[in-house]
Amino acid sequence: MASDRKRRGPRPETVVRRSPGERKRLPPDLEAFARSDETRLRPPPRGPKLRDPRPVALVPGVSNRDARLVFDRRTDALRVILEVRATGDEAAGHAAAEALCEATRLRLWRGRSLTAFGAYVEDVLGMPEDEARSLASSGAARLGVTLEPLSDEAAAVWLRAEAVLLDEDLEEGVRLAVSGEPGKERVRLELDAGRAPELLGLIGRKLGPLADDQGRGPRAAEREGRERRDGPPPRRDGPGPRRDGPRRDVAPPRRPKVQDVGEEP
């Protein structure tokens, strides 16, 4: 009996085929990846919408020049309003409250590298911090908002749009505001219909880089289409702009001169 077992050898391995209902299924995105079905793949969750590679940026997504421009113009206007408020003007008091509320939400003090609201109102505006906070709170109540800082994306949109209006001296008669809780803000722009084409064109060009940064702008769409058609761009061959062809600043190697037959060396 033992010799018969030795002759038979090990039992062959059997393959057990399970029905589709008994098989352990992969997540749908992995199954789509295994089938190379790109149309069913879902992109990974988006990271921060605003990416600013600058090592030194006063306000993310806003050029330092624009951040300083908005800071200076708003601060100059606020100083004038506070002077009128000191005479007992009630309307100036309401205007000062709303301006301080917006300065708090925008964290306007970053435009001149100040560290906090207290440093801005005490060192720049020359008013006690407690009084300024009380005014800002009344302004928030009037505007129907909170004093929570805006998200980086909303602050960048507001400051960029306001900067281009100030730069072109077109801010008169234009009201720009942001409402909603941080991360879910809504931008509201009020302006005359007759000036809308000019102003919206200027603001749109100013906000174009933010749209490209989010991957939704025309430059991003053009870049994605070109990479899908031609493949990824070639790697850089050192410092300086990328070149798709041979470098023109490097002379080609010289070939040895070929002498004709019978020519003296």
Buried (B, 14 or more C-beta within 10 A) or exposed (E): EEEEEEEEEEEEEEEEEEEEEEEEEEEEEEEBBEEEEEEEBEEEEEEEBBEBEEEEBBBBBBBBEBBBBBBEBBBEEBEEBBEBBEEEBEEBBBBBBBBBBBBBBBBBBBBBEBEEBBEBBBEBBEBEBEEBBEBBBBBBEEBEBBBEEBBBBBBBBBBBBBBBBBBEEBBEEBEBBBBBEBEEBEBEBEBEEEEEEEBEEBBEEBBBBBBBBBBEBEEBEEBEEEEEEEEEEEEEEEEEEEEEEEEEEEEEEEEEEEEEEEEEE
